Amino acid sequence: MESKEVKIVIDGREYPCRVTMGALMRYNDVTGKEASEIASNDMRSLVTFIWCCTVSACRHDRIEFEMSLEDFADSLSPAQLSGFYSNVGTSEKKTVSSPA
């Protein structure tokens, strides 16, 4: 079964972002925690997980993505954060971008 993909728009550029086994492993490597342990009010973990999903999807799709976690967090809006988590469980692809 294919993971649901959300497109994240950062600085006007669209990147794939999806939950994969690689993203789950990367999250564990970065934080030392399992993604299943993320609390809905833990902003640092929520952003870190989205970054891991983006890094993993870009790596798989051979799309250059060299943004550090901190740069990614600086570029991610609260609406994008909310949009990712509300759309990742849907059956269709979505684009999550900052409000204009």
N, C-alpha and C positions, 0 to 999 in steps of 0.2 A: 504494500500500500504506500503510495507516494505521500510525502509530507506536504501540508498546505503551505503555499508560498505567499508571502506578503512582500511587496516591493517597498523599500524604504527610500525616501528621497532626502538626500543630504546635500546641501549646497547646490541644489539644482540637478544633481546627478542621481539616477535611480539605481538601486542595488537590490539584488535578491536577498531575501531573508526568510529562512525556513528552519524549522526544528528538525535536526538530523541526529543520528548517533554521534557524529563528529562534533556537533555543537554541544551535545550533552557532555561528551568527554572533555572538550575544551573548557566548558564551564567548570567542571570538576578540577581540571588542571590549574585554572586561574584562581579559583576560590577555595579549593579544598573541600567544597560542599557539593551535595547532589542537587540538581535542579528541582527535584521534588520537594526540597526543603525550603524553597523560596516563599517567603511570606508576602502577601499582597501589599503590605505597607513598607516593604524593604526596597526603597528606590535604587539603592546601589546595586543590589542583586538583580533587580528587574532590568536595569539598563545593561548590566554586565551580560545577562543572558541574551538580550537582543543583539548586543555586539557579537557575542559568540555565534549566534545564529547567522548573522550577516557575514562574519569572517568565514565561517564554514561553507555557506552557500556560494560566496564569491570564489573561494578556493576551488570548490568542486566545479563551478561553471567557468573557471579560468578568467575571472574578472579581477582586474587589479583593485585591491582594497588595502591600503597601507595606513589607514587611520587608526591612531592609538585609541584605547578605551576612553581616555580623557578627552581627546578631540571629538570622538563620537558623542560622548555625553554632552559636550558643549554645543554640539550641533543638533541634538535631539530635543524636540519640543515635548511638553507634557501631552499634547494631543497625539503625537506620534506614538508615544509610549502607550497611551490608552488604546489607540487604534490597533497597535500590534496585538495586544492581548485580547481585544474584542474580536479581531478578525482571524487570528491564528486557528481558531476552532471551526471556522466556516469551511464550506466545500468549494468555494471559488477563490480565485486569486484576487488580491486587493492591492491597491497602492496607498501607502500611508505617507502623506506629506504634511509639511508644516502649513498652518493656515496663512493665507496671503495677507 
